[in-house]
């Protein structure tokens, strides 16, 4: 049995950013001058951050050796070691602000690139064959986007993420009308009782575990149940439009009432009561630690560890092996049996990752792009037109990366 593990590079061909691309976007938008102006405005309204916290974030943004996860990790460290309560609150606010910036820029990419991504996913059609040969196909993802869900909808592959209920939540829009959002729901009780909904052995479909939260997953209520946006009438484009509409409702309330909550989406229910959905993105250096509160369900890490054991081969696509809590799990899985194999798909990899070198006999590195890899797996030879379109997308994608990062 094969399983897929996907990192940021796996959705690069679909228009989503790599870590240094997203870092460049953050730096381009959040300049030191803009940050200082933001803080002055917040102070004029009775809020604002401590001067040392602003200086710290400016210094981190100006350090070109740090990518955005390094920056978030550094703020986490300052927040956890600070003993002055007021300054600690400022660091916590800065941390939330950067996470919200990451969410906003990723959401913008997801929404703007929806049709581009759907066209690019033509090159990923062999995943359906993989799902048919590995019933079910387990997919473990570190990505915050909805590309895997879009792929499943595009190719008619059933997909489950462990969520075991379907709910409709009515929300008021700016013009007073009611829009009913469809969600999948996973209650805290279901998590505690291990009542996840996944495909069983021999069933066709994708079992998707999103380890680091997602644009479409939110924490709900004090007990912290989870909601995941469901596509409307199996339309893959509706995932992006629903995320965009949910954000628009939040922004409309902020403009109308001046109610702004960091890393939460606010909405009015049918009775006019304000409700909150907590964004689930998990980023930084201290993922799944007790240093700071995090919304992404830590239980999913156990699901990853347990269900990885069903696989004889793990195909890691677009992952650079930079998360210790993930790398350790993969190394342990590989160590358990000499028959297990790790295949790494990454155009920039030529040697076995450092943490896996003691297992290098079970590791195969393929320095090839994601689209190229899945195209090679397909039984159908791409037409000349499709080949030309893929080349055009690749050139356009590389141009965007160069413009953002200043290198190829």
Backbone torsions as a table, in degrees:
resi	resn	phi	psi	omega
1	UNK	NA	139.3	177.9
2	UNK	-108.7	151.2	173.9
3	UNK	-134.6	154.2	178.2
4	UNK	-108.1	140.8	171.6
5	UNK	-126.0	123.1	-172.9
6	UNK	-121.2	135.4	174.9
7	UNK	-114.6	-168.6	-173.5
8	UNK	-58.3	-35.7	-178.5
9	UNK	-65.1	-20.5	-178.4
10	UNK	-68.2	-28.0	-179.1
11	UNK	-109.5	11.7	177.5
12	UNK	-58.3	-44.8	-179.1
13	UNK	-66.5	-15.5	178.7
14	UNK	-95.5	8.3	174.9
15	UNK	96.9	-1.5	179.5
16	UNK	-83.5	150.6	-171.6
17	UNK	-82.8	149.0	166.5
18	UNK	-78.4	170.3	-172.9
19	UNK	-60.1	-41.6	-178.2
20	UNK	-75.4	-28.7	174.1
21	UNK	-63.3	-49.9	-179.2
22	UNK	-63.6	-36.5	177.4
23	UNK	-62.0	-41.9	178.7
24	UNK	-64.5	-38.3	177.3
25	UNK	-64.7	-41.1	178.6
26	UNK	-62.5	-45.6	-178.7
27	UNK	-66.1	-35.3	179.4
28	UNK	-68.1	-36.8	-179.6
29	UNK	-84.1	-44.5	-175.3
30	UNK	-100.5	76.2	177.4
31	UNK	-76.7	157.5	176.9
32	UNK	-55.1	-39.1	-179.3
33	UNK	-64.4	-42.0	179.9
34	UNK	-66.7	-39.2	-179.9
35	UNK	-63.1	-42.9	178.5
36	UNK	-62.8	-42.1	178.6
37	UNK	-64.4	-42.4	175.8
38	UNK	-54.8	-48.4	-175.1
39	UNK	-66.3	-37.5	177.4
40	UNK	-63.6	-39.5	178.2
41	UNK	-66.5	-42.7	178.5
42	UNK	-62.3	-38.6	179.9
43	UNK	-66.8	-36.0	179.4
44	UNK	-66.3	-19.0	178.8
45	UNK	-101.8	10.8	176.3
46	UNK	93.2	7.6	-180.0
47	UNK	-116.9	-129.8	177.3
48	UNK	91.4	164.5	-178.0
49	UNK	-105.6	159.5	172.5
50	UNK	-60.7	144.4	-178.1
51	UNK	-56.8	-39.9	-178.6
52	UNK	-65.0	-32.9	179.5
53	UNK	-69.5	-41.8	176.6
54	UNK	-61.7	-45.2	179.8
55	UNK	-61.9	-39.1	179.4
56	UNK	-63.3	-47.0	-178.9
57	UNK	-66.4	-39.2	176.8
58	UNK	-59.8	-44.7	179.5
59	UNK	-61.8	-40.9	179.2
60	UNK	-66.1	-41.1	179.5
61	UNK	-66.0	-30.8	-178.0
62	UNK	-83.6	-12.7	179.3
63	UNK	-83.4	100.5	-173.6
64	UNK	-71.4	-5.5	176.6
65	UNK	-84.0	-7.1	-177.4
66	UNK	-105.5	132.9	169.6
67	UNK	-93.9	177.2	-168.6
68	UNK	-64.1	-31.5	178.0
69	UNK	-70.4	-34.4	173.6
70	UNK	-62.0	-42.2	-179.3
71	UNK	-63.2	-46.3	178.2
72	UNK	-61.6	-42.9	178.7
73	UNK	-60.8	-39.7	179.5
74	UNK	-65.7	-39.4	177.4
75	UNK	-66.7	-38.6	176.9
76	UNK	-58.3	-42.6	179.3
77	UNK	-62.3	-47.4	-179.8
78	UNK	-62.1	-39.4	-179.5
79	UNK	-65.4	-41.8	-176.4
80	UNK	-74.6	-28.0	-177.6
81	UNK	-92.8	-14.2	-177.4
82	UNK	-70.2	130.7	-179.4
83	UNK	-99.3	-21.7	176.4
84	UNK	-75.8	119.3	-172.4
85	UNK	-61.4	-42.3	-178.3
86	UNK	-63.7	-45.4	-179.8
87	UNK	-69.0	-35.4	177.2
88	UNK	-61.1	-41.6	177.3
89	UNK	-62.2	-36.0	177.9
90	UNK	-66.0	-42.1	177.2
91	UNK	-63.4	-39.9	179.0
92	UNK	-64.2	-39.0	177.5
93	UNK	-65.8	-40.1	178.5
94	UNK	-64.5	-39.7	178.1
95	UNK	-61.3	-47.1	178.2
96	UNK	-62.3	-37.2	-179.1
97	UNK	-65.5	-43.4	179.6
98	UNK	-67.1	-41.2	177.6
99	UNK	-61.7	-39.1	178.6
100	UNK	-67.1	-35.1	176.4
101	UNK	-63.7	-43.4	177.4
102	UNK	-60.3	-46.1	179.5
103	UNK	-58.9	-47.3	-177.1
104	UNK	-61.5	-43.3	-178.9
105	UNK	-70.9	-37.9	176.6
106	UNK	-66.9	-39.9	178.7
107	UNK	-63.0	-41.1	178.5
108	UNK	-60.4	-43.3	177.7
109	UNK	-62.6	-45.3	-178.5
110	UNK	-58.9	-46.6	-176.3
111	UNK	-70.3	-49.0	-175.7
112	UNK	-68.4	-29.4	-174.7
113	UNK	-99.3	13.8	-174.5
114	UNK	-56.6	-52.3	-177.6
115	UNK	-70.7	-35.5	175.7
116	UNK	-61.1	-45.3	-179.3
117	UNK	-62.6	-42.3	-179.8
118	UNK	-63.0	-37.0	176.6
119	UNK	-68.4	-42.4	-179.6
120	UNK	-64.8	-29.2	-178.3
121	UNK	-68.5	-10.0	172.7
122	UNK	-56.2	-31.9	-178.6
123	UNK	-77.2	-6.6	-175.7
124	UNK	-106.3	12.4	-172.8
125	UNK	-61.5	-23.8	-178.6
126	UNK	-65.9	-14.2	177.0
127	UNK	-63.7	-29.9	177.4
128	UNK	-63.1	-42.6	176.8
129	UNK	-63.9	-36.7	176.9
130	UNK	-63.3	-39.4	178.5
131	UNK	-67.8	-33.9	179.1
132	UNK	-71.8	-27.7	-178.7
133	UNK	-92.5	-11.0	-179.3
134	UNK	-132.8	82.4	-172.7
135	UNK	-93.8	110.3	-5.5
136	UNK	-87.0	168.7	174.2
137	UNK	-93.6	117.3	176.5
138	UNK	-84.8	130.8	177.5
139	UNK	-124.7	118.6	178.1
140	UNK	-106.4	125.9	-171.8
141	UNK	-127.1	138.2	171.7
142	UNK	-98.4	-3.5	-173.2
143	UNK	-82.3	149.6	-179.5
144	UNK	-92.6	-8.6	-174.9
145	UNK	-82.2	-179.2	-178.7
146	UNK	-113.8	26.5	-175.2
147	UNK	-66.4	-39.3	179.6
148	UNK	-63.3	-41.8	177.8
149	UNK	-63.7	-40.3	178.3
150	UNK	-63.6	-41.0	178.9
151	UNK	-60.7	-46.1	-179.3
152	UNK	-61.3	-42.7	178.6
153	UNK	-66.5	-40.1	-178.4
154	UNK	-63.0	-39.5	-175.0
155	UNK	-103.8	9.3	175.4
156	UNK	68.2	36.3	178.2
157	UNK	-99.8	119.6	176.0
158	UNK	-59.0	143.2	-177.7
159	UNK	-137.4	136.8	173.7
160	UNK	-129.5	143.5	-179.6
161	UNK	-119.5	15.6	179.8
162	UNK	94.9	-16.4	179.5
163	UNK	-71.2	134.5	-168.3
164	UNK	-118.4	8.1	176.1
165	UNK	-133.8	160.8	171.8
166	UNK	-122.8	128.9	-178.8
167	UNK	-132.6	153.7	174.9
168	UNK	-116.9	125.7	-178.3
169	UNK	-116.8	113.2	178.5
170	UNK	-75.6	135.7	178.9
171	UNK	-133.8	141.6	177.1
172	UNK	-79.2	135.0	174.6
173	UNK	-95.0	177.4	-174.9
174	UNK	-61.1	-31.4	-178.2
175	UNK	-88.8	6.5	176.6
176	UNK	91.3	-6.6	178.4
177	UNK	-76.4	165.7	-179.1
178	UNK	-107.9	126.9	174.3
179	UNK	-112.6	126.5	179.5
180	UNK	-95.2	115.3	178.4
181	UNK	-88.6	133.4	175.2
182	UNK	-91.1	129.1	177.6
183	UNK	-130.0	153.0	160.3
184	UNK	-92.3	145.9	-175.5
185	UNK	-126.6	141.1	173.8
186	UNK	-129.4	107.8	-175.6
187	UNK	-77.9	158.8	175.7
188	UNK	-59.9	-37.0	178.9
189	UNK	-63.2	-42.1	179.0
190	UNK	-62.7	-39.2	178.3
191	UNK	-63.7	-47.3	-178.2
192	UNK	-64.6	-29.9	-179.5
193	UNK	-97.5	7.6	177.7
194	UNK	58.5	37.3	-178.3
195	UNK	-97.7	65.2	178.5
196	UNK	-89.8	153.1	178.7
197	UNK	-107.6	103.7	176.4
198	UNK	-129.7	160.4	173.9
199	UNK	-68.9	140.7	178.4
200	UNK	-88.6	173.9	-179.5
201	UNK	-55.5	130.1	178.8
202	UNK	89.9	-5.5	179.8
203	UNK	-92.9	137.9	179.5
204	UNK	-78.2	127.9	176.9
205	UNK	156.2	175.2	176.7
206	UNK	-107.1	128.2	168.9
207	UNK	-99.1	110.9	-174.5
208	UNK	-106.6	126.5	173.8
209	UNK	-118.3	114.8	179.5
210	UNK	-97.4	105.8	-168.3
211	UNK	-77.7	-29.2	-173.1
212	UNK	-112.2	30.5	-179.9
213	UNK	75.8	179.8	-173.9
214	UNK	-161.7	161.5	175.9
215	UNK	-60.9	-25.9	-173.2
216	UNK	-107.1	9.3	-179.6
217	UNK	-117.5	134.2	-176.0
218	UNK	-135.2	145.4	171.2
219	UNK	-82.1	143.6	-175.0
220	UNK	-130.9	133.2	173.1
221	UNK	64.8	172.3	-174.8
222	UNK	-66.8	-30.3	-177.9
223	UNK	-77.6	-8.1	178.2
224	UNK	61.2	65.9	164.5
225	UNK	-85.0	174.8	-176.2
226	UNK	-128.5	143.3	175.2
227	UNK	-120.1	140.0	177.1
228	UNK	-128.2	125.7	-177.4
229	UNK	-59.8	133.9	-179.6
230	UNK	-105.9	140.2	179.5
231	UNK	-63.6	147.2	177.5
232	UNK	-88.8	120.0	177.5
233	UNK	52.1	39.3	177.2
234	UNK	57.0	27.5	178.6
235	UNK	-91.2	115.3	-178.1
236	UNK	-62.4	-28.3	178.9
237	UNK	-69.5	-23.6	-176.1
238	UNK	-68.1	-22.0	178.1
239	UNK	-62.2	-47.5	178.8
240	UNK	-66.3	-41.8	-177.9
241	UNK	-66.4	-34.7	177.8
242	UNK	-69.0	-41.5	176.5
243	UNK	-60.8	-43.0	-179.5
244	UNK	-65.5	-42.4	-179.4
245	UNK	-67.0	-40.6	177.4
246	UNK	-60.5	-40.9	177.9
247	UNK	-67.9	-37.2	179.9
248	UNK	-65.5	-40.3	176.5
249	UNK	-60.1	-42.4	177.9
250	UNK	-61.2	-45.5	-178.6
251	UNK	-67.0	-38.3	-179.8
252	UNK	-62.0	-40.1	177.8
253	UNK	-67.1	-38.3	179.0
254	UNK	-62.0	-42.9	179.7
255	UNK	-69.4	-43.3	-176.1
256	UNK	-70.5	-45.6	-172.3
257	UNK	-110.5	-7.0	-177.3
258	UNK	70.6	20.7	-179.9
259	UNK	-95.2	112.8	-179.5
260	UNK	-127.1	124.0	178.3
261	UNK	-122.2	123.1	-179.1
262	UNK	-67.2	131.3	177.4
263	UNK	58.9	30.4	172.8
264	UNK	-137.0	144.6	170.8
265	UNK	-99.4	128.0	-179.7
266	UNK	-103.0	141.5	173.5
267	UNK	-148.6	161.2	175.2
268	UNK	-101.0	132.2	175.6
269	UNK	-82.8	-174.2	-176.2
270	UNK	-62.2	-26.2	-179.0
271	UNK	-91.0	4.6	179.7
272	UNK	82.0	8.2	179.0
273	UNK	-83.4	138.2	178.0
274	UNK	-76.3	131.5	177.8
275	UNK	-125.2	162.4	-174.5
276	UNK	-130.1	140.3	170.5
277	UNK	-122.1	125.4	-174.7
278	UNK	-92.2	126.0	-179.4
279	UNK	-67.4	146.3	-168.4
280	UNK	-105.9	0.7	-174.9
281	UNK	-55.8	131.3	178.2
282	UNK	-116.3	121.9	-177.1
283	UNK	-146.7	174.2	178.4
284	UNK	101.0	-166.8	-174.3
285	UNK	-93.3	-26.2	-170.9
286	UNK	-109.3	51.2	179.2
287	UNK	-67.8	138.7	178.1
288	UNK	55.8	42.0	171.6
289	UNK	-118.8	172.6	-178.9
290	UNK	-94.7	8.8	-179.0
291	UNK	-63.2	-42.2	-177.1
292	UNK	-141.6	155.5	179.1
293	UNK	-70.9	139.2	-178.2
294	UNK	-136.9	143.2	-173.4
295	UNK	-87.6	-36.0	-178.3
296	UNK	-55.4	134.0	-174.9
297	UNK	-65.8	115.6	179.8
298	UNK	-64.4	-23.2	179.2
299	UNK	-62.3	-23.7	179.8
300	UNK	-66.5	-25.9	176.7
301	UNK	-65.4	-38.2	176.0
302	UNK	-67.6	-37.2	176.6
303	UNK	-62.9	-39.9	177.1
304	UNK	-60.8	-49.6	-178.2
305	UNK	-61.4	-45.0	-176.6
306	UNK	-69.5	-43.1	-174.9
307	UNK	-83.4	-17.7	173.3
308	UNK	-61.8	-29.0	-177.9
309	UNK	-65.4	-14.6	176.5
310	UNK	-74.5	-16.9	-172.9
311	UNK	-93.9	142.1	170.3
312	UNK	-94.7	-27.9	177.6
313	UNK	-131.8	131.0	174.9
314	UNK	-110.1	121.9	178.9
315	UNK	-101.6	108.6	179.7
316	UNK	-92.0	119.0	-176.1
317	UNK	-115.4	119.7	174.6
318	UNK	68.6	24.9	179.1
319	UNK	-111.3	134.2	-174.1
320	UNK	-100.8	8.6	177.3
321	UNK	56.6	62.0	-179.8
322	UNK	-123.4	7.2	178.8
323	UNK	-116.4	109.3	-173.5
324	UNK	-58.7	-39.6	-177.4
325	UNK	-65.9	-21.7	175.7
326	UNK	-88.9	-47.7	-177.2
327	UNK	-58.7	-40.8	179.8
328	UNK	-63.3	-39.8	179.5
329	UNK	-65.0	-42.4	-179.4
330	UNK	-66.3	-42.2	178.9
331	UNK	-62.9	-41.4	178.1
332	UNK	-63.4	-42.8	178.6
333	UNK	-60.7	-44.6	-177.6
334	UNK	-68.0	-36.1	-178.0
335	UNK	-67.7	-25.9	-172.5
336	UNK	-64.6	-33.8	-176.8
337	UNK	-147.0	137.3	179.1
338	UNK	-70.2	-13.9	-179.6
339	UNK	-84.7	-8.8	-179.7
340	UNK	-82.5	148.2	-174.8
341	UNK	-134.8	139.3	174.8
342	UNK	-112.9	121.0	176.5
343	UNK	-111.1	125.4	-175.9
344	UNK	-110.3	119.3	178.9
345	UNK	-105.6	110.7	-177.4
346	UNK	-164.2	121.5	-176.4
347	UNK	-62.7	-18.2	-177.5
348	UNK	-100.1	8.0	-175.6
349	UNK	-106.2	133.0	176.9
350	UNK	-127.1	-18.5	-179.0
351	UNK	-131.1	159.5	178.4
352	UNK	-62.1	135.9	177.7
353	UNK	-55.0	148.3	-174.9
354	UNK	-53.7	-43.8	-176.7
355	UNK	-72.5	-6.0	-178.5
356	UNK	-115.3	3.2	-172.3
357	UNK	-64.1	-28.1	177.7
358	UNK	-72.1	-8.6	178.5
359	UNK	-119.9	21.1	-170.2
360	UNK	-60.4	-23.4	177.7
361	UNK	-67.0	-17.1	179.3
362	UNK	-106.9	8.0	-175.7
363	UNK	-116.6	130.2	174.9
364	UNK	-119.5	126.9	-179.9
365	UNK	-105.0	128.1	178.7
366	UNK	-120.5	102.6	-179.0
367	UNK	-77.0	76.7	-177.1
368	UNK	-142.8	152.6	179.3
369	UNK	-73.7	161.0	-176.2
370	UNK	-61.6	-49.7	-179.0
371	UNK	-61.0	-41.5	178.5
372	UNK	-62.3	-42.0	-178.1
373	UNK	-62.5	-50.6	-177.0
374	UNK	-71.1	-28.8	175.4
375	UNK	-66.3	-40.0	178.5
376	UNK	-64.0	-30.2	-179.9
377	UNK	-75.9	-19.2	-174.4
378	UNK	-70.5	142.5	175.9
379	UNK	-73.8	-23.1	-176.9
380	UNK	-94.4	125.8	176.5
381	UNK	-72.7	128.2	-178.1
382	UNK	-63.6	143.0	177.7
383	UNK	-69.6	164.6	178.6
384	UNK	-59.6	-40.9	-179.2
385	UNK	-63.3	-45.3	180.0
386	UNK	-64.1	-36.9	177.1
387	UNK	-63.4	-41.1	179.0
388	UNK	-66.7	-40.9	179.1
389	UNK	-65.2	-39.4	178.6
390	UNK	-64.9	-40.6	178.4
391	UNK	-64.2	-41.5	179.5
392	UNK	-63.7	-43.0	178.2
393	UNK	-63.1	-40.6	-179.7
394	UNK	-62.8	-43.4	179.5
395	UNK	-65.5	-41.9	179.1
396	UNK	-64.5	-39.8	-178.3
397	UNK	-66.3	-41.7	179.0
398	UNK	-66.2	-35.9	178.7
399	UNK	-62.7	-43.4	178.6
400	UNK	-61.9	-43.0	-179.9
401	UNK	-62.9	-43.8	179.6
402	UNK	-62.7	-41.7	-179.1
403	UNK	-64.2	-34.1	-179.1
404	UNK	-79.7	-44.9	-171.7
405	UNK	-98.3	-16.8	179.6
406	UNK	82.0	9.6	176.6
407	UNK	-147.4	170.4	-176.9
408	UNK	-85.3	NA	NA
